Amino acid sequence: MSYTVKTGFENMDLQWVIKALQSTYWADDRSGETIEKSMRNSICFGAFEGEKQVGFCRVITDCATTFYLCDVIVEENLRKSGAGSAMMQAVISDPLLADLRGILGTKDAHGFYEKFGFEKNDKLFMQRWTKVFR
Ligand SMILES: CC(C)(COP(=O)(O)OP(=O)(O)OC[C@H]1O[C@@H](n2cnc3c(N)ncnc32)[C@H](O)[C@@H]1OP(=O)(O)O)[C@@H](O)C(=O)NCCC(=O)NCCS
C-alpha cells in the first residue's frame, strides 16, 4: 500500500487523531483538549490513504540538538502495511530533524524503531511521572 505523509497541525484530522490516541494504552485518559494542545505545540506527521488519515505521530524538539518522537499510531486494520514506515521515513529525513539526536519511549515496538536507526539504551534514561501524566 502507498501512503502520503503530510506535516503540520493544520493538515491533521484532529478528530481522527483524538480517537486514535484515546484507543491506545498510553493516552486512553488524555482529553481531546490536551491532545489538541500537544499537537499545536509539536511537529505533527500524518499518514494518509487518499484524503483519509490513517496514521499519526508527533515530534517535540529544540530544533538544534534533540527531538522526542511520540504518539505514534496507525489505524488498527491497516497496520503492517507500511503507514508507520512512511511516517518514520518522513521524520528522520525532515530537514529540521535529520541531523538531531532522536529519542523515544516504547513498551513493545522496539523492532519497528530499530529499522530506522533507534537503539535501545536502558541505562541512560530517567523519567518523572506526575499525577496527571504517566
Ligand atoms: C507500531 C506501529 C506504529 C507500526 O506501524 P505499521 O504501519 O504497522 O508499521 P509498518 O507496516 O511500516 O512496519 C514496518 C516494519 O516494522 C515491523 N513492525 C510493525 N510494528 C511492529 C512492532 N510493534 N514491533 C516490532 N516490529 C513491528 C513490521 O513487521 C515491518 O517489518 P518488515 O519491514 O520486516 O516487514 C503500528 O503497528 C501501531 O500503531 N501499533 C499500535 C500502537 C503502538 O504500539 N505504537 C507505538 C508506541 S511506541
The ligand as an SDF file (V2000), in Angstrom:
LIG
                    3D

 48 50  0  0  0  0  0  0  0  0999 V2000
    3.8820    0.3750   15.7710 C   0  0  0  0  0  0  0  0  0  0  0  0
    3.1080    0.9130   14.5580 C   0  0  0  0  0  0  0  0  0  0  0  0
    3.0340    2.4230   14.5980 C   0  0  0  0  0  0  0  0  0  0  0  0
    3.8890    0.4620   13.2850 C   0  0  0  0  0  0  0  0  0  0  0  0
    3.2110    0.9480   12.1440 O   0  0  0  0  0  0  0  0  0  0  0  0
    2.8870   -0.0170   10.9330 P   0  0  0  0  0  0  0  0  0  0  0  0
    2.2370    0.7860    9.8610 O   0  0  0  0  0  0  0  0  0  0  0  0
    2.1460   -1.2000   11.4320 O   0  0  0  0  0  0  0  0  0  0  0  0
    4.3760   -0.4290   10.5070 O   0  0  0  0  0  0  0  0  0  0  0  0
    4.9070   -0.8870    9.0610 P   0  0  0  0  0  0  0  0  0  0  0  0
    3.8410   -1.5960    8.3160 O   0  0  0  0  0  0  0  0  0  0  0  0
    5.5200    0.2760    8.3920 O   0  0  0  0  0  0  0  0  0  0  0  0
    6.0090   -1.9310    9.5200 O   0  0  0  0  0  0  0  0  0  0  0  0
    7.3690   -1.7930    9.2420 C   0  0  0  0  0  0  0  0  0  0  0  0
    8.1020   -2.9430    9.8250 C   0  0  0  0  0  0  0  0  0  0  0  0
    8.0700   -2.8870   11.2660 O   0  0  0  0  0  0  0  0  0  0  0  0
    7.5110   -4.0890   11.7750 C   0  0  0  0  0  0  0  0  0  0  0  0
    6.6670   -3.7730   12.9170 N   0  0  0  0  0  0  0  0  0  0  0  0
    5.4840   -3.1150   12.9030 C   0  0  0  0  0  0  0  0  0  0  0  0
    5.0080   -2.9890   14.1470 N   0  0  0  0  0  0  0  0  0  0  0  0
    5.9130   -3.5870   14.9610 C   0  0  0  0  0  0  0  0  0  0  0  0
    6.0090   -3.7750   16.3650 C   0  0  0  0  0  0  0  0  0  0  0  0
    5.0300   -3.3430   17.1910 N   0  0  0  0  0  0  0  0  0  0  0  0
    7.0810   -4.4090   16.8620 N   0  0  0  0  0  0  0  0  0  0  0  0
    8.0690   -4.8470   16.0350 C   0  0  0  0  0  0  0  0  0  0  0  0
    8.0430   -4.6970   14.6890 N   0  0  0  0  0  0  0  0  0  0  0  0
    6.9780   -4.0740   14.1670 C   0  0  0  0  0  0  0  0  0  0  0  0
    6.6990   -4.6790   10.6320 C   0  0  0  0  0  0  0  0  0  0  0  0
    6.5310   -6.0560   10.7690 O   0  0  0  0  0  0  0  0  0  0  0  0
    7.5440   -4.3130    9.4380 C   0  0  0  0  0  0  0  0  0  0  0  0
    8.6290   -5.1950    9.3250 O   0  0  0  0  0  0  0  0  0  0  0  0
    9.2120   -5.6510    7.8760 P   0  0  0  0  0  0  0  0  0  0  0  0
    9.7090   -4.3710    7.2470 O   0  0  0  0  0  0  0  0  0  0  0  0
   10.3040   -6.5850    8.2510 O   0  0  0  0  0  0  0  0  0  0  0  0
    8.0630   -6.2410    7.1640 O   0  0  0  0  0  0  0  0  0  0  0  0
    1.6760    0.3200   14.4600 C   0  0  0  0  0  0  0  0  0  0  0  0
    1.7560   -1.0690   14.3800 O   0  0  0  0  0  0  0  0  0  0  0  0
    0.7700    0.7170   15.6070 C   0  0  0  0  0  0  0  0  0  0  0  0
    0.0410    1.7000   15.5120 O   0  0  0  0  0  0  0  0  0  0  0  0
    0.7800   -0.0740   16.7060 N   0  0  0  0  0  0  0  0  0  0  0  0
   -0.0390    0.2170   17.8620 C   0  0  0  0  0  0  0  0  0  0  0  0
    0.3920    1.4540   18.5730 C   0  0  0  0  0  0  0  0  0  0  0  0
    1.8310    1.3900   19.0160 C   0  0  0  0  0  0  0  0  0  0  0  0
    2.2810    0.3990   19.5760 O   0  0  0  0  0  0  0  0  0  0  0  0
    2.5500    2.4840   18.7430 N   0  0  0  0  0  0  0  0  0  0  0  0
    3.9440    2.6290   19.1130 C   0  0  0  0  0  0  0  0  0  0  0  0
    4.0010    3.1060   20.5100 C   0  0  0  0  0  0  0  0  0  0  0  0
    5.6580    3.4780   20.9430 S   0  0  0  0  0  0  0  0  0  0  0  0
  1  2  1  0
  2  3  1  0
  2  4  1  0
  2 36  1  0
  4  5  1  0
  5  6  1  0
  6  7  2  0
  6  8  1  0
  6  9  1  0
  9 10  1  0
 10 11  2  0
 10 12  1  0
 10 13  1  0
 13 14  1  0
 14 15  1  0
 15 16  1  0
 15 30  1  0
 16 17  1  0
 17 18  1  0
 17 28  1  0
 18 19  1  0
 18 27  1  0
 19 20  2  0
 20 21  1  0
 21 22  1  0
 21 27  2  0
 22 23  1  0
 22 24  2  0
 24 25  1  0
 25 26  2  0
 26 27  1  0
 28 29  1  0
 28 30  1  0
 30 31  1  0
 31 32  1  0
 32 33  2  0
 32 34  1  0
 32 35  1  0
 36 37  1  0
 36 38  1  0
 38 39  2  0
 38 40  1  0
 40 41  1  0
 41 42  1  0
 42 43  1  0
 43 44  2  0
 43 45  1  0
 45 46  1  0
 46 47  1  0
 47 48  1  0
M  END
$$$$
